[in-house]
């Protein structure tokens, strides 16, 4: 006698979960092609296309960059150029005490950044960067800084200031 065991019915494969993302307003899971859930968009109005949203953001960023560039240009117009000379170089415990005389030949007050280098032929290539105080238009200001980049032996230094 052959006994046959009844075959168990085949179990259907569990459905794959639908791909979702959070609702743009409340965070409820919604299908990928929908931006807002039923609660946030009860009338079923059409969502903005992603290209519209990205285009709007791109234009906003572009406008902000242009506005900042214009504000920067207006704020810096008339500042500099600056001319500078080194008044004195004195040895100090921590390096060299250097006195600068900087002239603002522009029409607006401002500050400048000066690069100081060793002017001797045996230069090691060291560079010090110095920020000047605020200088009025047509004004010459003297200021002193201690520079540690060149050691503590007095030497001839060169200075060049850059407009902002």
Secondary structure, DSSP 8 states (H G I E B T S, - for coil): -------------------EEE-TTT--EEETT-SS-TTT-TT------HHHHHHHHHHHHHHHHHHHHHHHHHHHTTB--EEEEEEEEEEETTEEEEEEEEEE-SSB-B--EEEEEE-STT----EEEEE---B-TT-EEEEEEEE-TT-SS---EEEEEE--
